[in-house]
Amino acid sequence: MRGHRAKIGKAAVNAKMRAYRAHDPVRYFHDTWFSSLVGTLRGTRPSKFVNGLRSSCTELDPDCVFAVLKRQSPPRAEAWMCPASWGKGKNKCELDHRFPKAKWLKDAPKGVTGYKFTLEDLFRCYSNDNLQALLGTDNRIKSNKLPSVQELAACRNTWPEHWGDVLPKAIVCPRRYEYLHKARPLNEQKFYSKLTRDPFYDDDWIKGLCKLFKIKA
């Protein structure tokens, strides 16, 4: 009887998860990423999913994400920030997306939207290039607001693909940043889904990822 009940319970959970994926695949993707991130940073469950997104499925930098961010110029993580100080609560740090992961951006002019649910945009959003570590309270304040033009200039490679490497005209732009209104040559732009992949993340892995989360390739 116990085994029968367990099977019924598992079937119910699986049915609920299928309904969840079908109803809101975007949220399901983000929730899966966060739960996998917890296991990765806590050292309890290293995640090929998180690591694949961090590296856009190329060969992953073996260092911890915080070490990678500290090496950047300027650094995108403070010296005290590490897996042990990551989490929710007072004096804890969080991993933030420099260009917010939300499609609808706070304080954005009409018609200016964020990432679409495509493979290229997901790679841009979750790559090391778009991550920074912030004090939790600072991350709450930042939320999903449209970054300042100065901040946008610093993360240009990870703008949504549909911006076409051009700052939307509706965003007020100081003169010193007017160069952002002109797209760079294609060979100077970065297309994350076109990078040479680590052999683990072969075509079947990518197809499986897109099928599971209903991502547009």
C-alpha positions as CSV (number, residue, x, y, z in Angstrom):
1,M,0.0,0.0,0.0
2,R,2.8,2.4,0.9
3,G,4.5,1.8,-2.5
4,H,1.2,2.4,-4.3
5,R,0.6,5.7,-2.4
6,A,4.2,6.7,-3.2
7,K,3.6,6.1,-6.9
8,I,0.4,8.1,-6.8
9,G,2.2,10.9,-5.0
10,K,5.1,11.0,-7.4
11,A,2.7,10.9,-10.4
12,A,0.8,13.9,-8.9
13,V,4.0,15.8,-8.4
14,N,5.1,15.1,-12.0
15,A,1.8,16.2,-13.3
16,K,1.9,19.4,-11.3
17,M,5.5,20.1,-12.6
18,R,4.3,19.5,-16.2
19,A,1.5,21.9,-15.7
20,Y,3.8,24.5,-14.2
21,R,6.2,24.2,-17.1
22,A,3.4,24.5,-19.6
23,H,1.8,27.5,-17.9
24,D,4.9,29.6,-17.2
25,P,8.1,28.2,-18.8
26,V,10.0,31.5,-18.2
27,R,9.4,31.4,-14.5
28,Y,10.1,27.7,-14.4
29,F,13.5,28.4,-16.1
30,H,14.4,31.1,-13.6
31,D,13.4,29.0,-10.6
32,T,15.4,26.1,-11.9
33,W,18.4,28.3,-12.3
34,F,18.2,29.6,-8.8
35,S,17.7,26.3,-7.1
36,S,20.6,24.9,-9.1
37,L,22.7,27.9,-8.1
38,V,22.0,27.2,-4.4
39,G,23.4,23.6,-4.8
40,T,26.4,24.9,-6.8
41,L,27.4,27.6,-4.3
42,R,26.7,25.5,-1.3
43,G,28.9,22.7,-2.8
44,T,26.1,20.1,-2.4
45,R,25.1,19.7,-6.0
46,P,27.4,21.1,-8.8
47,S,25.2,22.0,-11.7
48,K,26.0,21.6,-15.4
49,F,23.0,23.8,-16.0
50,V,24.3,26.8,-14.0
51,N,27.8,26.3,-15.3
52,G,26.7,26.0,-18.8
53,L,24.8,29.3,-18.6
54,R,27.7,31.0,-16.9
55,S,30.0,30.1,-19.8
56,S,27.4,30.2,-22.6
57,C,28.2,26.4,-22.9
58,T,31.8,27.1,-23.7
59,E,34.7,25.7,-21.6
60,L,34.0,27.0,-18.1
61,D,36.5,29.0,-16.1
62,P,37.4,26.6,-13.2
63,D,37.3,29.4,-10.6
64,C,34.3,30.1,-8.5
65,V,32.0,32.8,-9.9
66,F,33.0,35.2,-7.2
67,A,36.7,34.8,-8.1
68,V,35.9,35.4,-11.7
69,L,34.0,38.6,-10.9
70,K,36.8,39.9,-8.7
71,R,39.3,39.6,-11.6
72,Q,37.3,41.9,-13.8
73,S,38.3,45.5,-14.3
74,P,36.7,47.1,-12.5
75,P,35.9,44.3,-10.1
76,R,32.3,43.2,-10.0
77,A,32.5,41.7,-6.5
78,E,34.1,43.0,-3.3
79,A,36.9,41.1,-1.5
80,W,34.6,39.7,1.3
81,M,32.1,38.3,-1.2
82,C,32.2,34.5,-1.6
83,P,29.9,31.4,-1.5
84,A,29.9,31.5,2.3
85,S,28.7,35.1,2.4
86,W,26.1,34.6,-0.4
87,G,22.4,34.2,0.5
88,K,19.5,36.1,2.0
89,G,19.8,38.1,5.2
90,K,21.8,40.9,6.9
91,N,25.3,41.4,5.5
92,K,24.8,38.8,2.8
93,C,25.6,39.3,-0.9
94,E,23.6,38.2,-3.9
95,L,24.4,37.5,-7.6
96,D,22.7,40.2,-9.7
97,H,22.2,40.5,-13.4
98,R,23.7,43.8,-14.6
99,F,21.1,44.0,-17.4
100,P,18.0,42.7,-15.5
101,K,16.5,39.4,-16.5
102,A,13.0,40.7,-16.5
103,K,11.3,41.4,-19.9
104,W,9.5,44.5,-18.5
105,L,11.9,47.0,-17.1
106,K,11.0,49.6,-14.4
107,D,11.4,53.2,-15.4
108,A,12.0,52.3,-19.0
109,P,10.5,54.5,-21.7
110,K,7.5,53.2,-23.6
111,G,8.5,50.5,-26.1
112,V,11.8,49.7,-24.5
113,T,11.8,46.0,-23.3
114,G,14.3,43.6,-22.0
115,Y,15.2,40.0,-22.8
116,K,13.1,37.7,-24.9
117,F,12.9,34.0,-24.1
118,T,15.4,33.0,-26.7
119,L,18.6,30.9,-26.4
120,E,20.8,33.9,-27.3
121,D,19.2,36.2,-24.8
122,L,19.3,33.6,-22.0
123,F,23.0,33.1,-22.7
124,R,23.5,36.8,-22.5
125,C,21.5,37.2,-19.4
126,Y,23.1,34.4,-17.3
127,S,26.7,34.6,-18.6
128,N,29.6,35.7,-16.3
129,D,29.7,38.9,-18.4
130,N,26.3,39.9,-17.1
131,L,26.8,39.0,-13.4
132,Q,27.9,41.1,-10.5
133,A,27.8,40.6,-6.8
134,L,25.9,43.1,-4.7
135,L,24.9,43.5,-1.1
136,G,21.4,42.1,-0.7
137,T,19.9,45.5,0.2
138,D,21.5,47.1,-2.8
139,N,20.1,44.4,-5.0
140,R,16.6,45.1,-3.7
141,I,16.9,48.7,-4.6
142,K,18.3,48.0,-8.1
143,S,15.6,45.4,-8.7
144,N,14.7,45.2,-12.4
145,K,15.1,48.9,-13.2
146,L,16.5,49.9,-16.5
147,P,20.2,50.5,-15.9
148,S,21.7,54.0,-16.4
149,V,23.3,54.8,-19.7
150,Q,26.7,54.6,-18.0
151,E,25.8,51.1,-16.7
152,L,24.4,50.1,-20.1
153,A,27.7,51.2,-21.8
154,A,29.6,48.8,-19.5
155,C,27.5,45.8,-20.3
156,R,26.8,46.4,-24.0
157,N,27.6,42.8,-25.1
158,T,24.8,41.5,-23.0
159,W,22.0,43.9,-24.2
160,P,18.9,42.1,-25.5
161,E,19.6,40.8,-29.0
162,H,16.6,42.6,-30.5
163,W,18.2,46.0,-29.6
164,G,20.6,45.3,-32.5
165,D,23.6,46.7,-30.5
166,V,21.9,50.1,-30.7
167,L,20.7,52.0,-27.7
168,P,17.0,52.7,-28.1
169,K,16.3,56.3,-29.1
170,A,13.7,56.6,-26.4
171,I,16.5,56.4,-23.8
172,V,17.9,59.8,-23.0
173,C,21.6,59.7,-23.8
174,P,24.3,62.2,-22.7
175,R,26.4,63.4,-25.6
176,R,29.5,61.4,-24.5
177,Y,27.5,58.2,-25.0
178,E,26.0,59.1,-28.4
179,Y,28.3,56.4,-29.9
180,L,25.8,53.9,-28.5
181,H,23.3,54.9,-31.1
182,K,25.4,53.3,-33.8
183,A,25.8,49.5,-34.0
184,R,29.4,48.1,-33.9
185,P,30.6,46.0,-36.8
186,L,29.4,42.4,-36.5
187,N,32.9,41.1,-35.9
188,E,33.1,43.4,-32.8
189,Q,29.8,42.1,-31.4
190,K,29.5,39.0,-29.2
191,F,26.9,36.4,-30.1
192,Y,26.9,34.0,-27.1
193,S,24.9,31.2,-28.8
194,K,27.4,31.1,-31.6
195,L,30.6,30.6,-29.5
196,T,32.5,27.3,-29.8
197,R,30.9,25.0,-27.2
198,D,32.4,22.6,-24.7
199,P,31.9,19.1,-26.0
200,F,29.5,18.3,-23.1
201,Y,27.0,20.8,-24.4
202,D,26.5,19.3,-27.8
203,D,23.5,19.8,-30.1
204,D,21.5,17.2,-28.2
205,W,22.0,19.0,-24.9
206,I,21.0,22.3,-26.4
207,K,17.9,20.8,-28.1
208,G,16.9,19.1,-24.8
209,L,17.3,22.4,-22.9
210,C,15.1,24.2,-25.5
211,K,12.5,21.5,-25.5
212,L,12.2,21.3,-21.7
213,F,11.8,25.0,-21.2
214,K,10.2,25.9,-24.6
215,I,13.1,28.2,-25.5
216,K,13.2,29.7,-28.9
217,A,16.5,28.6,-30.4
